[in-house]
């Protein structure tokens, strides 16, 4: 059995870099208020910040998995 520290470090780094932050006050946002499936390549998320109350939407585009 071998310990693969490089992959563990990479996985940890990816998780911490993918956090969403409020564009108004920079607080960490855990989850979107709601998400809307647009099509195979697009999902829209609605966010609100618990710290400052700022509300905004993001749109995520991905390659089709067909």
C-alpha positions, 0 to 999 in steps of 0.5 A: 500500500502506498500513500499518494500525497500528490493526488490528495494535495491536488484534491484538497486544493481543487475543493478550496479553490472552487468555493463561491464568494459574494461579489459584494462582501467576499463572504463564502457562499455554501449553496445556491438558493435555487438552480435552473436547468436550461439545457444540456450545456447550461445551468443557472444558479441564484445566490444570496449572501447571508452576511450582507443580503446581496443577491445575484445569478450565475450561469454555468456552461459545460460541454454536452455529455452526449 
